Amino acid sequence: MSRLFTISHIDPKNKAEIGRRLKAVRKTVGEVGETFAQAIGTFQASLSGYENGKNAVPIRIVLCLCETYRVDANWLLLGRGQMFRVVRQAEAA
């Protein structure tokens, strides 16, 4: 039986904090829920559950968010550092 790895495996008490940070990313990039959800590979209803801390965010969503929007995983998961990764000139090319 396959089971998705979620952030709840990292720290179950942190769901609400991670949800708040996820919502902050969405608002910072200026997208509505449906568009943002599609961009990170989920549904709007699921996104709402993540943002409200009701559901743990699957790691595949975390990875997609970090890649699509250059979100810093340390910030998203742990609240450390800056929201977005610093892009070096070599990475941007």
LOLO-741679 format. One record per residue (C-alpha): z, x, y; residue number from 1; residue in one letter. Coordinates in steps of 0.25 Angstrom, whole numbers, always signed. Last residue first. Example, Ala and Ser with C-alpha at 12.3 -4.5 7.8 and 13.67 -1.06 7.14 Angstrom:
// LOLO-741679
((+29, +55, -4), 2, s)
((+31, +49, -18), 1, a)
//
This chain:
// LOLO-741679
((-71, +82, +129), 93, a)
((-58, +75, +131), 92, a)
((-50, +83, +121), 91, e)
((-54, +96, +127), 90, a)
((-50, +91, +141), 89, q)
((-36, +88, +135), 88, r)
((-32, +74, +135), 87, v)
((-17, +71, +137), 86, v)
((-12, +61, +128), 85, r)
((-8, +47, +134), 84, f)
((+5, +41, +135), 83, m)
((+12, +53, +138), 82, q)
((+24, +60, +131), 81, g)
((+34, +54, +122), 80, r)
((+35, +39, +119), 79, g)
((+36, +42, +104), 78, l)
((+25, +34, +98), 77, l)
((+15, +32, +110), 76, l)
((+19, +44, +117), 75, w)
((+18, +54, +105), 74, n)
((+5, +47, +101), 73, a)
((-1, +50, +115), 72, d)
((-11, +40, +118), 71, v)
((-26, +45, +119), 70, r)
((-31, +30, +120), 69, y)
((-39, +29, +108), 68, t)
((-33, +41, +100), 67, e)
((-18, +37, +103), 66, c)
((-21, +22, +101), 65, l)
((-28, +25, +88), 64, c)
((-17, +33, +83), 63, l)
((-6, +23, +86), 62, v)
((-15, +12, +81), 61, i)
((-16, +20, +67), 60, r)
((-1, +22, +68), 59, i)
((+1, +7, +67), 58, p)
((+9, +2, +78), 57, v)
((+22, -4, +74), 56, a)
((+23, -19, +77), 55, n)
((+33, -27, +86), 54, k)
((+33, -16, +97), 53, g)
((+27, -25, +107), 52, n)
((+15, -16, +109), 51, e)
((+13, -15, +94), 50, y)
((+13, -30, +92), 49, g)
((+4, -32, +103), 48, s)
((-6, -22, +97), 47, l)
((-6, -29, +84), 46, s)
((-9, -42, +91), 45, a)
((-20, -35, +99), 44, q)
((-26, -30, +86), 43, f)
((-27, -15, +82), 42, t)
((-37, -3, +83), 41, g)
((-32, +4, +95), 40, i)
((-44, +0, +104), 39, a)
((-43, -14, +98), 38, q)
((-29, -15, +102), 37, a)
((-32, -10, +116), 36, f)
((-43, -20, +118), 35, t)
((-34, -32, +113), 34, e)
((-21, -28, +121), 33, g)
((-28, -26, +135), 32, v)
((-31, -12, +139), 31, e)
((-27, -4, +152), 30, g)
((-25, +10, +146), 29, v)
((-11, +10, +151), 28, t)
((-8, -4, +146), 27, k)
((-12, -1, +132), 26, r)
((-4, +12, +132), 25, v)
((+8, +5, +137), 24, a)
((+7, -5, +126), 23, k)
((+7, +6, +116), 22, l)
((+19, +12, +123), 21, r)
((+26, -1, +122), 20, r)
((+23, -2, +107), 19, g)
((+28, +12, +105), 18, i)
((+41, +8, +111), 17, e)
((+42, -5, +103), 16, a)
((+39, +2, +90), 15, k)
((+48, +13, +92), 14, n)
((+60, +8, +83), 13, k)
((+51, +9, +71), 12, p)
((+50, +24, +73), 11, d)
((+38, +32, +66), 10, i)
((+36, +22, +55), 9, h)
((+35, +11, +65), 8, s)
((+23, +19, +71), 7, i)
((+15, +13, +60), 6, t)
((+9, +19, +47), 5, f)
((+1, +8, +40), 4, l)
((+5, +5, +25), 3, r)
((-4, +6, +13), 2, s)
((+0, +0, +0), 1, m)
//
